[in-house]
């Protein structure tokens, strides 16, 4: 989930293949519920959550810098377990 609108996400998805859907959180309403809000002009660090159907966070990853790119292996493995 990213704080961009659907047009920016569609543009990104057209140029980059991802093994997961990218969801829009324009206005960061959902991010705020997980304490990932933007303050002033600073951006949050890359963060990944896997939330199950009941709303329980089953995986959380917090990046340590703005440049850090989280991997996909761990969250995809958690998703596979949840789907099994």
For each residue, the residues with C-beta under 8 A, 3 or more apart:
1: 22 23 24 25 30 31
2: 9 22 23 24 25
3: 25 26 27 28 31 38
4: 8 9 12 24 26
5: 8 9 24 26
6: 9 10 24 26
7: 10 11
8: 4 5 11 12
9: 2 4 5 6 12 13 22 24
10: 6 7 13 14
11: 7 8 14 15
12: 4 8 9 15 16 22
13: 9 10 16 18 22
14: 10 11
15: 11 12
16: 12 13
17:
18: 13 21 22
19: 72 76
20: 72 75 76 79
21: 18
22: 1 2 9 12 13 18
23: 1 2
24: 1 2 4 5 6 9
25: 1 2 3 28 29 30 31
26: 3 4 5 6
27: 3
28: 3 25 31 32 36 37 38
29: 25 32 33
30: 1 25 33 34
31: 1 3 25 28 34 36 37 38 44
32: 28 29 35 36 37
33: 29 30
34: 30 31 47 49 57
35: 32
36: 28 31 32 44 47
37: 28 31 32 44
38: 3 28 31 42 43 44
39: 42
40:
41:
42: 38 39
43: 38 66
44: 31 36 37 38 47
45: 62 63 64 65 66 68
46: 61 63 66 68 69 70
47: 34 36 44 60 61 62 63 70
48: 59 60 61 70 75
49: 34 57 59 60 61
50: 57 58 59 60 75 78 79 82
51: 55 56 57 58
52: 55 56 58 82
53:
54:
55: 51 52
56: 51 52
57: 34 49 50 51 60
58: 50 51 52 78 82
59: 48 49 50 74 75 78
60: 47 48 49 50 57
61: 46 47 48 49 70 74 75
62: 45 47
63: 45 46 47 66 68 70
64: 45 68
65: 45 68
66: 43 45 46 63
67:
68: 45 46 63 64 65
69: 46
70: 46 47 48 61 63 75
71: 74
72: 19 20 75 76
73: 76 77
74: 59 61 71 77 78
75: 20 48 50 59 61 70 72 78 79
76: 19 20 72 73 79 80
77: 73 74 80 81
78: 50 58 59 74 75 81 82
79: 20 50 75 76 82 83
80: 76 77 83 84
81: 77 78 84
82: 50 52 58 78 79
83: 79 80
84: 80 81
